[in-house]
């Protein structure tokens, strides 16, 4: 028997008036894994999370969290999840400690547990020194960590994170990634939305790419990259003088060879590691000196461009109705 | 497979016992009162501002206003207290909109807690907020010569009527707070409503001197009935004259009636607007 999936979206639809924010999305998140919902601004990621966390009622479809139906068993769903929203929803006027006390009391957790858990979480998130300061004095990174501490207070088995690192500096971002990986290693299931391809690539076991309320691709990061195009072998020569001979050699054994003279770099299409070792052997016998030989796969950014025809991290500040206009 | 599931995170979970509506609401009240304690300037509207109103009317305008059968300061105090109570609906509206805007309501909704606790907690804390204002008014009044003259029971009854009326108007506040998107919009709207509501009445001046049509509007204004009720219960003025409109002849009953009617109108509107706002 298989363990029940932690989270399921079942043909979820949400209309806001004429706008179809989410237009029939389904996916399954196995327990203990990380699902990345990847898409540009306005793709419907936040609406999906809001429906799955019972904040928003779907127009059609349903979902299950920890096996509970989001429409029929919202209270059980709420007991099973933690949510860190897009804007860190900590109470700025309360101190860090009071924020946890507030949420602890709303969960009906024993006071003693809340006190101990606060110490533990604040130690882990490096907030102990700031615990008795009002949250409005916190930096962006600290607020996110406090928000996460609040979400983790009741030790939920499933955690939803809506753009957890948006607006954070690179250092805070990698700090938060480390914390999230630690949670996963302890068995927590994560559903996170992100606009950052790097973030999805880094954290997620499975990625669901959404655009305009629909799923346009799904799979592991590697599978998605394979979809966007095959891998290629990149050879960097030590001496510029060898470029012509190297190009000849590669053309004899590979397809689509490109030569960049200036950087002494040659690329060729490759099916996988087998091709790379073959090319390595060819150069070995030829006696041409190499600086580097490697296999590169397309980035998720390439994937997104391939799937949607537009970049994921495009400037969405413009009027969304102008999406059809190409520039 | 199932054994793996059992040893995962749930095994280490603390006991969650979702609180009753009462407990959840009192937690929200605790949080809202903590806000007031951290930012005492939130109380300016019902303290310094109201005291200024008292002094302004008692000493600047008061000399030019003749209150029939009463000292103007005595006449004024019940009016100002009713005004303070009316403003509690603006306080609740702004607080609710701010909680909606800043995501506090979302955070709250993701917890296994009765959702109405946000509203109950918000209305109780704003009643406390305006009661502080009424207490400040009472002390100011005592200092400048206002007195409760008809004994303890009537005195307390008048304060109870004030609270009841404040409670009714809180639903108006919740309704407006759920409909509007920003605190600034709420503030603009509420003050546009509050000013005519509290000034076109017998709060600051006797209605006898008004043109007939305005006098009729004023005397049917719920604010007038509750003001008149407090004046009579505290012994701050004579009963309304024989030519006054019907509500002022029976101010206590009419005050209770208005409070019930306003609650019956605005409570369902407020709850459904809040629900609608909470669905998306």
Interface residues (C-beta under 8 A of the other chain):
Chain A: X1 X2 X3 X4 X16 X31 X32 X53 X54 X55 X56 X57 X75 X76 X78 X79 X81 X83 X85 X87 X89 X91 X92 X93 X94 X98 X102 X103 X105 X106 X107 X108 X109 X110 X113 X117 X134 X150 X154 X155 X156 X157 X186 X187 X188
Chain B: X1 X2 X4 X5 X8 X9 X10 X12 X13 X14 X15 X16 X17 X18 X19 X23 X24 X27 X30 X31 X34 X35 X38 X39 X102 X103 X104 X106 X107 X108 X109 X110 X111 X112 X113 X278 X279 X280
